Amino acid sequence: MASESGVNERRMMVIGAGWAGLAAAQHLVLHASGPTAVTVVEGRPRAGGRAFSFAGPTALEALDNGQHILLGCCDRVMQFLTAIGMGQVVRFQPRLRVPVFCSGRWSTIASRALPGVLHLLPTLTGYQHLSRAERLGMVRMVRALQVDPAPLDDVSFRDWLRRYGQSDAAIRRLWDLVGVSVLNTRAEEASAGQAVRAFQMGVVRSWRAGRLGFFQVPLGDVGTRAAEWLQRRGVDVRLNTSVREVVVRDGRVAGVRLRDGRMVPADTVIAAVPPDALLRILPEAVRQDRYFGDLRQLKWSPILNVYLRFDRPVLREDLAAFAEGTSQFVFNRGRLLGLKDADGSLLSVSISAADLIRSLDADEVARRVVSEIRAAFPAARDASLVASRTIWQPQATLLQSAGTARLRRSCRTPLPGLWLAGDWTDTGWPACLEGAVRSGEAAAREAVGTVA
């Protein structure tokens, strides 16, 4: 296709307007050389993918489908947000601090501004939910976490921890508490290689890398702003537009066919969709290639969020955690969103790897969570529950179980003109927002031939 100047225009298509697709399109806008037409198609009526918001009851304000957080090491997400003018929507802790409730008392996971792994000294020496012997064992484990994680993918994180003498209590009250929030996979299932890599990137690396960052706007605002940023720069963003199939001619990608039957030509297609969605839109002959067919082995891990509004403040901190029970992380959502009248009374409870409570109905989950909150927070014992809402996300992230690393594909594919993006791809990161952004950038960088 020729541009107005007579020079052939490169046509690039991004399928999916989740964070991976948005990051891919952003990179194409900033780095594609020569005349380039970029189109983003998204089947949903909104951008943002699996990180979205929707209206809830008045007492609960805008709800996110999940309470996403960042670590200080998530530099690509922050660059992505800064580029679209939203660099200030994330507030980072000065240093890592998470109060943890267990067996009727509180202790704290915390760090100091000390070099390297020394920043974990307060936790290694003062985490009261473990015995003195178990805390000494943690010191040995921090050294063990310096190993090369690559050969550990076929081993479960729990088995690897037990190999180094970690007790069931230590695994449950510390390693799994942290690991399940990062991997959305429990220690008995999680790949040791992927878990160790995640700990190396964030928790163990430095105090800056391990601190938590909180979104101060509903997540849906980010997807909307990113799509608007792309449109202002000439990207054709088509929401409510589903892809029926990727069109292949003469052994390479020629474009996509939409659900309504229209053909949209493209020289390059970046498929920023989950693996099951990818398989649905690939031609049968392409799906038979083992590179793509093996993706059927990948599975999902769910996350459940419970939003609660009490008639008075019950939580003084930004967040707190439970080392045992149904609840895991409790966020002071009123404070995070800057709602002064809801500071401490509007809470979001996040339960990762929630398959064990899949059989419970929403009322029972809420009942358990409220009971645990009242046991942990004295101010909640006399507080009345004004409203609640349980949000189930069955396909929250990739189940990062032992043996899955070899199934996480790079952005390159055997099909010329087709590139892959998504938090499930092989970014070297867990399936998270940072992994999604990195995957989109990597696919776009390869597609346009730029250098990182």
N, C-alpha and C positions, 0 to 999 in steps of 0.2 A: 504494500500500500504506500503510495507516495504522499508526502506532506505538501503543504502549499509551496514550499521552496523547490519541489521536484525531487527531494532526497527521499529515498525509501524510509518509511517510518516503521520502527520496530513495534509490534503489538504484543503487550505483556498482560497476562491475565492472572489475577490472584483469586482463588476459590476459597471463600471463608473470610469473614471480617471479625474473627476473634483477635486476640492480642498478637498471635503469630502472623496472621494475614495482614493486620494493620501495620505491624513492624516491617513486614516484607514490602508493603506498598510505600511506606515512608522511606525505606532505603532506596527503592527504585526512583522515587521522586528526587532524592538528594544526590544519587550517584549514577544513574543511567546516563550514558553519553550518547549524543546524537538525538535526532527526533524519536521520541518514544511515547506511545499511547498506552496508558496504564488503566486497566479496568478491574474493579473489585466487585465480585458477586457474592451475595449472602442470602441464604434462604430465609433467615429470620427477618422480622421487621425492624431490627435494631442491630447495631454494631456492638462488639464486645465479647461475643462467643459465650463461653461458660462463666464469664464474670459479668453479671448483669444485675439490674435493680428493677424493682416493681413497687407499685403502691400497695401499702398494707393498711390496716386499720389506723385511724388517726392517732391513736395513742402510741403506735409503733413506728410512725414516720415512714420514710422510704426504706424498704427492705432490700438487702443484697441476697443473692442466692447462696452466698457463703461469706464468712468473715475472713477475707484475705489479708495477710500481712506480708511484709518484706523483711529480709535480713539486710544488714549493712553492706553485705557483699553483692547485693543486686544492683550493680552499677549500670547494666544495660537498660533495665526498666527505668531507672532514674534519667538516663539520657533520652530515652524515648519520651518520657513525660515532659522533660524540659523542652524538647524540640516542639511539642505541641502547645507549649505555654502553660503546662500544669506541673511544673517542677516543685511547686510549693504545697501540693495536695497531700504529701506524705510527711508525717512528723516522726522522726527517729528518737528513740530513747537516748539520753546522754550516754548511758551504758546499760548493758543487759541487766534486767531485773524482773524476775517473775516470782511472786509469792506462790507457794505451793501448799495446798491443804491435803493432809493425809492422817488418818487414824486420830482425828480430833484435835490436831495441832497444826501450826504453820511453820514452814521453813522457807528458805529463799534460794533460787538459782540466780546467781549474780556474778558480775565480773568487775574488775578494777582496770584502770588505765595503765596496765603493765604490759611489757613486750611479750609477744608470742603467746604460748599457752599459759603463761603465768597469770594472764588476766582472769583465769578460772579459779585462782587460789581461794577466794571466799567460798565457792561451791565445793571444791575438793576438800576443804578442811571443816566447813561449817554446815553442811547439808544434813540437818538433823533427822531426816526421814530414813537415813542409812546408819548402820552401826559404825563404830570406829574402824573395825576391820574392813567393812565394805567401802568406806571412804578411802582407806589405804589402797584397796583394790582399784579404785577409780584412778588413782595416780598412775598405777601400772598401765591401765587401759589408755590413758591419754598418750603415753609413750607408744603403745601398740597401734594407735590410730595413725601413726606416721607411715605405716606400711603402704606398699603399692596395692591399691584396691582391685586392680584388674583381674588377678587370678581368683578373687573371692566371689565372683558373681553366682556360682552354682551352690554356694553355702548360704544358709539362712543367717540373718544377723544374730538371732538368738543363739544358734549353735556356735557361732564364732565368739560371741561374748562368753558363753559357758566354757569354751576352750581356754579362755584367759581367766577363769575362776570367778566370773561374775555370778552372784547369787540370783535366784528368781526375784527376790525383793529388789535388788539393785536394778535388774532389767526392767521390772514393772514400774518402779518409782522414779527412775531417772532416765535410763537409756531409751525405753519405749515412750516415755512421756515426751521427750524431745524428738525422737526419731519418727514417731507416728505423725507428729505435726508437720514434719518436713516431707516425709515420703508418702503419707496417707496409707501406710501399710504397716501392720504390726510386726514386731521383731521376729516372731516365729515364721512369718511368711517372707519378710523383706529380704532382698538380696544383700548380703553382707558387703559386697563390692560397692553397690550403689549407696548403701548407708554410710560406709566409711568415707566415701568420696564426699558425701553431703556434709558430714561432720568436719572433714578437712577444710572445705570451702568456707564454712561459716563459723560454727561453734568453737572449733579449736584454733582456727587461723589467727585471729586477733580480736581485741575487744571491739574495734570498729566494725569488723565483719560480722560479729555475732549479735550486735544489738538489733532490736526489733523496730520496724517501721510500720506506722498505722496510717491507713487512708482516712483523710478527713472529709471526704465527699463520698456520696454513693458511687459504687463502682460503675453504674450505668453512665454516669457523667463522663467518665474517661473514654468509653467507646464512642459516645456521641461527639465529644470534642475532637477525637482523633479522626473520625470520619469527616467532620467539617473541615479540619485542617487539610486533609487530602483533597477534598472537593475544591477548596480555594486555590489549590495548586494544579488544577486541571485533571485530577483523577476522576474517572467515571465510576462512582460508587452506586451500585444497584442493590438496594435492599429488597426483601420479598422476592428474590430472584433465585430459584433453585436450579441446580445443574443436574441434568439427566445423565450425561455421560461425557467423558473426555473423548474427543474425536481424534483418531489416529489414521493418517494416510501415508503410504509409502514408508512405513516404519518409523514415523516421527509424529509428534503432536501437531495437530492443525487447528485446534481450537476446542470449544466446548459446545455441546448442544443443551439448550435450556429446557426446562420442564415443559414449556409451551411449544417445543419443537423448533424454535429458532436456533440457527447456527451462529455463533460468535467466533470469527477467526482469531487466532492468536499464534504467534511464533513460539512463545514461551508461556507455560502454565505453571504457576506455583500452587500446589494443592495444600492449603493450610487447613486441613480438616482431620478429624480423628481417623484412626486406621479402618474402622468398620465403614465409615462414610466413604473413605477413599476406595475401598473395594467395591462399593455399590456403584461408583461412577466410572470405574475402569472397564474397558471392553473385556469380554470373556477371555479372549486370547492373551491379553496382558495379565489378567488375574491368574492365569495358569502358571506364569513365571513364578518360581519359588520365592524370588525376592519379595514379591507382593503376597503370594498365597500364604506364606508363613505368618503373615500378620494376623491371621485368624486365631493364632494362639494367644494373642494379647488380650488381657481382661481388664475390667474396670474395678476401681475401688470407690465406694460411696462416701459422702460426707453428709452429716445431718446438722442443721442449725436450728436452735430454738431461740426465738426472740421473746423477751419478757419485759413487761412494764409494771413496776410496782408503784404504790401510791406515795413512796418516799425514797430517798437515796439509801441504797444498801451496800454499794461498793465504792470504796474511797480511791482505789488504785485505777490505773489504766486497764489492767487485766489481772487475772489470777488464774491458777491452774489447780486441777484435782489429779492427784497421783493414782487414785483408785476410785471406782464407781462408774457411773454412766457419763457424767460430765467430764470434760477435759479442760478446755480453755474458756474462760468467761471474760468478755470484753465490756468495758464501760462505754457502750455505743453512744450514749448521750454526750459524753465528753468528747469522744473521737469526732463526732459530727458537729461539735460546737453548740449543742443545744443546752443552754444554761438551765432551762427548766427541767431537763431530763438527765442532768449529770448525776450518775450514780443510781438512777432509777430505771433507765432504759438499758437493758443488757442483751448481749448476743452470746449464746453458748454454742461453741463449735465442737462437734464430735466427729473426729476423723476415723477412717477405716471402720465405718459404722455398720458393717454387714452383720455383726453379732446382735444388733438390736433391730434388724430389718423386720422381724415378725411382730414387733410392738406397734400398737396404734399411736397416733399423735398424742392423744390425751395421756396415755401411760408414760410416754417419754417425757412429756412436760411435767407430769406429777413427780417422776423420779428426779428430774433436774431441779425443780423447785424445792423438793425435800432436801437435796444435797446443798443447795445454796443457803437454805435456812439453817442447816447444821453448821455451815462454815462461817457465815456472816451474821453476827449478833443482831445487826440492824434489820435483817430480813425476817426475824422471827415473829415480830409483831406487825410486819408490813402486809398489806393486802395486794394480791395480784390483780392488776387492772386489765391486762390483756396478754395474750400469748399467741404465737404462731410458730408452727414447726415446718421447716423447709427441708425436704428430702431431695438430695441430688445424687441419683444412683450412678451416674457416669461423671463423677467429679474429676478423677485423674486416673492415669494408668496405674494398674496394680503392679508395683515395682518389686515383684517377687523374684526369688532365686531363679536364675536362668534366663531372665528376660532381657538382659543387656544385649545379647547377640541378636535379638529381634528388633531392637530400636535402630531404625534405618538412618543413614546419613541423608543430607538433603539431595545428594545425587541419586539418580535412578538409572536402570538399564534402558529406559525409554527416552530417546533424545527429545529434548524440549520440555520434559516434565521434571519438576523439582518438588521436594517435600518440605513441609514446615509443620510445626506443632509441638507442644510440650512433650509429646510421646516420642519424638525422634531423638537421635543420638547427639545430644548437645553437650554431654558430659555433666549435665545438671539433672536434678530431680525434675519430675513433671510438675512444673510450677510456672508462675508468671514470668520469672526470669528466664527459665528454659524456653518458654513460648517466644519471648521477644528475641532471644538469641537465635532460635531456630529460623524465625522469619528473616532476620538479618543475614544469616548464613546462606539461606536459599537465594535471596535476592542478590547477595554478593557474588555467589557462584554464577547466577544467571546473567549478570551484567559484566562479569569478569573483573570486578573491582578487587582491591586488596584491602584487608582489614587494617 
